[in-house]
Amino acid sequence: MRTTTISPIQQIQSTEHTLHETRDALQERFGTDRRLPKELREESRGMNWNLFTATYCPAPTLDIKFLSSEQHNLYSTRFSAEITATSKTEAPVTFTREILASGPTSAISHMLADEGRHVEILKFHQIELFEATVTIVKISHQVNHLHTAWAVGFGPTSETSIAAALSSAAQRIYG
């Protein structure tokens, strides 16, 4: 019987190769140790960055840009957002919407619902990445709960990241 010895350098190279194979798209792109949620990591396994962003960060036809917030009372905040609706047949229309809500996620969800894009948030994750925030959501269609989608949004603040993620999520569900 013949035994094979592996040098310490071969062990390190083998470990580095295994670690490289298990890194997700976010880790590969930004060189971070922070990982995507397990379910999304498995769903997106093997995707390069361009395919990942095309899939999980689609350009929404109803794009909500978070503008400002002002404390209204002890229980609610007044949120203001700029909404741009685009279509293939008409020029884009941009308008501002204000809403009272308990937080930015609730505000953006209600703004989407007001425009006919009702979504239910099933999972919500945020990652601080350098000087920005990544929001990762899994949502379902309000009526057909079997229709689910992951989406990712990036922004300089938590609020803008939430708006980007939920806008992309609604796009993935409603097209």
N, C-alpha and C positions, 0 to 999 in steps of 0.2 A: 504494500500500500504506500502510495506516494503522497506526501503532504506538501502543500504550497504555503510558503510564508509571504505575508504581505508587509511591505515596508511601511513605516510610519507616514511617509510622504504619500504612498498609494492610498492609505487609509484616509488621509486628509482630503486628497483629490476625490475619492469615492464619496465622502461625506459632503463635500462642496457640490458635487454633481447631483446628489440626491436632494440637497437643499434647494438647488437651482430649479429642479424639476417640480418641486412642490410650491414654489412661490407663485402667487396669483398676479393678475395683471396690474393691480395697484402697487404691489410691492416691486414688481419689475420696473414699472414706469418711474416711481418716485424713490426707490431705494429705501423704503421704510420697512420696519418690522411689523407695523400694523397690518392686519389682514382683513380681507373682505369677510362678511358673515359666511359661515360654513356652507349654507345652502347655495348662496350666490357663487361662492368660490367653486363649488362642484359644477354648477350649471355653466360657468364661464371657463372651465378648465381648458387650457390650450389656446385660448384667444390671445391674439396680440393686442396692443393698445388701441389701434385704429378700429379693429372689429369690436372690441369691448365698448368703446365710446359710441360707435355707430349703433350698437344694440341697446345699451343701457342709458345712454344720454342723447336720445334722438332730439332733433330740433322740433320743438312743439309748435303746433298750429295755434295754440292758445298759450302764449308765453307770459308768465307773471313775473315781474321784476319788483322785488320788495323795495319800497322807497323809505318809509319812516314809520315810527311808532311813538305814541304819546300816551302816558298813563291816564286813563279816563277816571277810574275810581279804584277802590280797593280790589275789585274783582275782575275788572276788564281794562283792556288797552285798546286805543283807537289805532288801527293799522291802515296805512295807505299804500297802495300798490299801483304800478303802471301795468296795464294788460294790453298786449298786442295780439290781435286775432288776424291770422293770415289764411288765405285759401289759394287754390290753384287758379281760380277764375276771377278773383277780385283783388283790388289793392288792399294792403294791410290797413287795419283800423286800430288805432291806439287810443286808449281812454284810461282814466284814473278811477279807482274804486276805493272807497273807505268802508271799514267794517269794525265793529266792536267785537272783540274775542278775548279769550283767556290767554292766548299765546299765538306765536306766528304760525305754528302748524295748523291750529284750528282756523285761523284767519285765511290762510291760503286754501285749505280744504273747502271752506265755505265759499270763497271766491270762485273756485273751480265748479262747485255745485251750482252756484248762481248762473254759470254759463253752460249748464247742462252736462257737466263732466263730474258726476258723483263717483267718488272713490272712497274705499275704506282702507285705512292703514292697518296692515297686519303686523308688520315688523318695521322698526325704526332704529337706525344706528347713525351716530355722528362720529367723525374722526377729525381731530385737529391735525392738519398736515402743513408743516412749516407755518406760514402766516395766513392760512386759509382753512376753510372747513369743507369736509366732504360729508354729504348726507346720503345715506343709502336707505331706501325704503322698499318694502314689498307691499303692494296694494292689491285689492281685488275690486272688481266691478261691483257697484252697489246692489244690483239685482242678481247677476250671475256670479256667485261667489267662487265658482270653479275657475273663472277667468281671472288669473292672477299674473302679476308681472313685477319684476325687480326693476328699479331705476336708480340712477346715481346723479347727484347734482353737486356742482362745485361753486364756491363763492368766497368772497373775502370775509364775509361774516356768516354766522350761523343762520341768520334769517334769509339772506340771499341764497345760501346753499339749500335751505328747505324749499324756497320758491322754485329753484331750478330742478330739484329732485322731484317735487310733486308735479310740476309742469311736464317733465319728461315722462313721469309715471302715467299721467292721464293720457299722454300721447300714445304710450304703448298699449293702453287699454282701449282707447277710443279711435286711435288712428288719425 
